[in-house]
């Protein structure tokens, strides 16, 4: 059950040390870990360059680019090309590839649980554990069939089947849909978890996080009606800043849409079903 790992960071000086410690403490360590530093200027780069482990390689971006969801996914595709060449040159074989953000902490048996599950369930292509908000030690809700992009694991065959990492805002949302279309199951496991180190409970944190989600939703083809309904739901169910952030992110996003009809049709049907469901609930 071998896996390789990719992490992209920019200015994670307060978080990267905890991530490194949690990866090194994994009961099942990765065969290879590529950390890509996207032009950090806060001391993150210096920490990374001082890492002393044969199975860890640090690469640096050649030039600075404004951070965006689309830019991140393009870097991830670039990282996949890099790590494929590196592991091939080192004769490292692998069955799974993980993508982990620079601001999370993993349970010690996190990847042990994920790889064991994939080994037993051959029809599952993408998995993650539960996401916990470190501020309140509270689980962040997500539907079980939508694994978190911040710390997920892909079966090699599944990733190949969907054409690699998607060049898209909210790339993991697109990958989950493409995997399902290709017949793969996707799942969040209740047996393990990872922790988000940023203050997700703060007003600023909610706004920024859901602002990005709103922008990604527009790109995926979500309608304005759905976005309005969703923002009201988030306002009352999560936090007012979440609802406002989602709607502002949706309205400010480019009019450019995903050109994959399978993906946009999936989210359009999801929006229709969700609106009908909410109407039924409201009538009751």
C-alpha positions as CSV (number, residue, x, y, z in Angstrom):
1,X,0.0,0.0,0.0
2,X,2.4,2.7,-1.2
3,X,1.5,6.3,-1.8
4,X,3.2,9.5,-2.8
5,X,2.3,13.0,-1.5
6,X,2.1,16.5,-2.9
7,X,1.8,19.7,-0.9
8,X,1.7,23.3,-2.3
9,X,2.5,26.1,0.1
10,X,2.7,29.9,0.1
11,X,3.5,31.8,3.3
12,X,2.6,29.0,5.8
13,X,5.2,29.9,8.4
14,X,2.8,29.3,11.3
15,X,1.4,26.1,10.0
16,X,4.0,24.2,8.0
17,X,5.9,22.9,11.0
18,X,2.9,21.1,12.4
19,X,2.1,19.5,9.0
20,X,5.7,18.3,8.6
21,X,5.6,16.8,12.0
22,X,2.2,15.0,11.4
23,X,3.5,13.6,8.1
24,X,6.7,12.3,9.7
25,X,4.6,10.7,12.4
26,X,2.4,8.8,10.0
27,X,2.2,5.1,10.8
28,X,2.3,4.6,7.0
29,X,4.7,7.2,5.6
30,X,4.6,8.2,2.0
31,X,7.2,6.7,-0.4
32,X,7.9,10.3,-1.6
33,X,6.8,13.8,-0.7
34,X,7.0,16.7,-3.0
35,X,6.6,20.1,-1.4
36,X,6.1,22.9,-3.8
37,X,6.9,26.4,-2.5
38,X,4.9,29.0,-4.4
39,X,7.1,32.0,-3.8
40,X,6.8,32.2,0.0
41,X,8.4,35.3,1.6
42,X,7.6,34.8,5.3
43,X,10.3,32.2,6.2
44,X,8.4,29.2,5.0
45,X,11.0,28.6,2.3
46,X,13.9,28.5,4.8
47,X,12.1,25.9,6.9
48,X,11.6,23.7,3.9
49,X,15.1,24.0,2.7
50,X,16.4,22.8,6.1
51,X,14.4,19.5,5.8
52,X,16.7,16.6,5.8
53,X,15.0,13.5,4.6
54,X,15.7,11.4,1.4
55,X,12.0,10.9,0.8
56,X,11.2,14.7,0.8
57,X,12.0,17.0,-2.1
58,X,11.3,20.7,-2.2
59,X,10.7,22.5,-5.5
60,X,10.3,26.3,-5.9
61,X,8.1,28.3,-8.3
62,X,10.2,30.1,-10.8
63,X,8.1,33.3,-10.8
64,X,5.3,34.9,-8.7
65,X,1.7,34.6,-9.8
66,X,-1.4,36.0,-8.1
67,X,-3.0,33.3,-6.0
68,X,-6.3,32.0,-7.2
69,X,-8.2,28.7,-7.3
70,X,-7.4,28.3,-11.0
71,X,-3.8,29.1,-10.4
72,X,-3.6,26.5,-7.6
73,X,-5.0,23.7,-9.8
74,X,-2.6,24.6,-12.6
75,X,0.3,24.3,-10.1
76,X,-1.0,21.0,-8.9
77,X,-1.0,19.6,-12.5
78,X,2.6,20.9,-12.8
79,X,3.5,19.2,-9.5
80,X,2.1,15.9,-10.7
81,X,4.3,16.0,-13.8
82,X,7.3,16.8,-11.5
83,X,6.6,14.0,-9.0
84,X,6.0,11.4,-11.7
85,X,9.4,12.1,-13.2
86,X,11.1,12.1,-9.8
87,X,9.6,8.8,-8.6
88,X,10.3,7.2,-12.0
89,X,14.0,8.3,-11.8
90,X,14.2,6.8,-8.3
91,X,12.4,3.6,-9.3
92,X,9.6,4.2,-6.7
93,X,6.4,2.4,-7.4
94,X,3.1,3.7,-6.0
95,X,-0.6,2.8,-5.9
96,X,-2.1,6.1,-4.6
97,X,-1.3,9.8,-4.6
98,X,-2.3,12.2,-1.8
99,X,-2.8,16.0,-1.9
100,X,-2.5,17.8,1.4
101,X,-2.7,21.5,2.1
102,X,0.0,23.3,4.1
103,X,-2.3,24.3,6.9
104,X,-3.7,21.0,8.1
105,X,-2.6,18.4,10.7
106,X,-3.2,14.7,10.1
107,X,-4.0,12.0,12.6
108,X,-1.1,9.6,13.0
109,X,-2.9,6.7,11.2
110,X,-4.6,9.0,8.7
111,X,-3.1,7.5,5.5
112,X,-3.1,4.0,7.1
113,X,-6.9,4.2,7.3
114,X,-7.3,5.6,3.8
115,X,-5.1,3.1,2.0
116,X,-6.6,0.2,3.9
117,X,-10.0,1.3,2.9
118,X,-9.0,1.6,-0.8
119,X,-7.4,-1.8,-0.7
120,X,-10.6,-3.4,0.5
121,X,-13.0,-1.4,-1.7
122,X,-11.7,-1.6,-5.3
123,X,-14.6,0.5,-6.7
124,X,-13.6,3.6,-4.6
125,X,-11.3,6.1,-6.3
126,X,-11.0,9.1,-4.0
127,X,-11.2,9.3,-0.2
128,X,-10.5,11.6,2.7
129,X,-11.1,11.7,6.4
130,X,-13.4,14.0,8.4
131,X,-12.4,17.7,8.6
132,X,-12.2,19.2,12.1
133,X,-12.1,22.9,12.9
134,X,-9.2,23.2,15.4
135,X,-10.6,26.4,16.9
136,X,-13.8,24.7,18.3
137,X,-12.7,21.0,17.9
138,X,-15.8,20.6,15.8
139,X,-16.4,18.6,12.6
140,X,-17.2,20.6,9.5
141,X,-20.1,19.0,7.7
142,X,-19.8,17.7,4.2
143,X,-21.8,15.0,2.4
144,X,-20.1,11.6,2.7
145,X,-19.7,11.2,-1.1
146,X,-17.7,14.5,-1.4
147,X,-14.2,13.9,0.1
148,X,-12.3,17.0,1.2
149,X,-9.7,18.4,-1.2
150,X,-7.5,19.6,1.7
151,X,-6.3,16.1,2.5
152,X,-7.5,13.5,0.1
153,X,-6.1,10.3,-1.5
154,X,-6.6,9.2,-5.1
155,X,-6.3,5.7,-6.5
156,X,-3.8,5.8,-9.3
157,X,-6.1,4.1,-11.8
158,X,-8.9,6.6,-10.9
159,X,-6.8,9.6,-11.4
160,X,-5.7,8.3,-14.8
161,X,-9.3,7.5,-15.7
162,X,-10.4,11.1,-15.1
163,X,-7.5,12.6,-17.0
164,X,-5.4,13.7,-14.1
165,X,-5.9,16.7,-11.8
166,X,-8.5,19.0,-13.2
167,X,-7.4,22.5,-14.3
168,X,-10.4,24.2,-12.6
169,X,-11.4,26.3,-9.6
170,X,-12.4,23.8,-6.9
171,X,-10.5,21.2,-8.8
172,X,-11.5,18.4,-6.3
173,X,-15.2,19.1,-6.9
174,X,-14.7,18.5,-10.6
175,X,-12.6,15.4,-9.9
176,X,-15.2,13.9,-7.6
177,X,-17.9,14.4,-10.4
178,X,-15.7,13.0,-13.1
179,X,-14.8,10.0,-10.9
180,X,-18.5,9.3,-10.3
181,X,-19.3,9.6,-14.0
182,X,-16.5,7.1,-14.7
183,X,-18.1,4.6,-12.2
184,X,-15.8,5.3,-9.3
185,X,-17.2,5.8,-5.7
186,X,-15.9,8.8,-3.7
187,X,-16.1,8.9,0.1
188,X,-15.3,10.6,3.4
189,X,-14.3,8.1,6.0
190,X,-15.6,8.4,9.6
191,X,-12.7,6.4,10.9
192,X,-10.1,9.1,10.7
193,X,-9.8,12.9,10.6
194,X,-7.6,15.8,9.9
195,X,-7.5,19.3,11.5
196,X,-7.6,22.7,9.9
197,X,-5.2,25.0,11.6
198,X,-6.7,28.3,10.5
199,X,-9.3,30.0,12.5
200,X,-12.4,28.9,10.5
201,X,-14.7,30.2,13.2
202,X,-13.6,33.8,12.8
203,X,-15.7,36.2,10.7
204,X,-12.9,36.9,8.3
205,X,-12.2,33.1,7.9
206,X,-15.8,32.3,7.1
207,X,-16.0,35.2,4.5
208,X,-12.8,34.2,2.7
209,X,-13.5,30.5,2.7
210,X,-17.0,30.8,1.3
211,X,-16.1,33.7,-1.0
212,X,-13.8,31.1,-2.8
213,X,-16.6,28.6,-2.8
214,X,-19.1,31.0,-4.3
215,X,-16.6,31.8,-7.1
216,X,-16.0,28.1,-7.8
217,X,-19.8,27.5,-7.8
218,X,-20.3,30.1,-10.6
219,X,-17.6,28.5,-12.7
220,X,-19.3,25.1,-12.2
221,X,-22.5,26.4,-13.7
222,X,-24.6,27.0,-10.5
223,X,-27.5,29.4,-11.2
224,X,-28.0,32.7,-9.4
225,X,-31.2,31.4,-7.9
226,X,-29.4,28.5,-6.3
227,X,-26.6,30.9,-5.1
228,X,-29.1,33.1,-3.4
229,X,-30.8,30.2,-1.8
230,X,-27.5,28.8,-0.7
231,X,-26.3,32.1,0.8
232,X,-29.5,32.4,2.9
233,X,-29.0,28.8,4.1
234,X,-25.3,29.5,5.0
235,X,-26.3,32.7,6.8
236,X,-28.6,31.0,9.2
237,X,-27.0,27.5,9.4
238,X,-23.2,28.4,9.4
239,X,-22.5,32.1,10.0
240,X,-23.7,35.4,8.4
241,X,-20.2,36.0,7.1
242,X,-20.4,32.6,5.3
243,X,-23.6,33.5,3.4
244,X,-22.3,37.0,2.5
245,X,-19.0,35.7,1.4
246,X,-20.5,33.0,-0.8
247,X,-22.8,35.5,-2.6
248,X,-20.1,38.1,-3.0
249,X,-17.7,35.5,-4.4
250,X,-20.4,34.3,-6.8
251,X,-21.2,37.8,-8.0
252,X,-17.6,38.9,-8.4
253,X,-16.5,35.7,-10.3
254,X,-15.8,35.8,-14.0
255,X,-18.6,34.8,-16.4
256,X,-16.3,32.1,-17.7
257,X,-17.8,28.6,-17.2
258,X,-16.6,25.1,-17.0
259,X,-16.6,23.6,-20.6
260,X,-17.2,20.0,-19.4
261,X,-20.9,19.4,-20.0
262,X,-20.9,16.4,-17.7
263,X,-19.7,18.5,-14.8
264,X,-22.0,21.5,-15.4
265,X,-25.0,19.2,-16.0
266,X,-24.3,17.4,-12.7
267,X,-24.3,20.7,-10.7
268,X,-27.3,22.1,-12.6
269,X,-29.3,19.0,-11.7
270,X,-28.0,19.3,-8.1
271,X,-29.2,22.9,-7.9
272,X,-32.7,22.0,-9.3
273,X,-33.0,19.1,-6.8
274,X,-31.8,21.2,-3.9
275,X,-34.3,24.0,-4.7
276,X,-37.2,21.6,-5.0
277,X,-36.2,19.9,-1.7
278,X,-35.9,23.3,0.1
279,X,-39.4,24.3,-1.2
280,X,-40.9,21.1,0.2
281,X,-39.2,21.7,3.6
282,X,-40.3,25.3,3.7
283,X,-43.9,24.3,3.0
284,X,-43.8,22.0,5.9
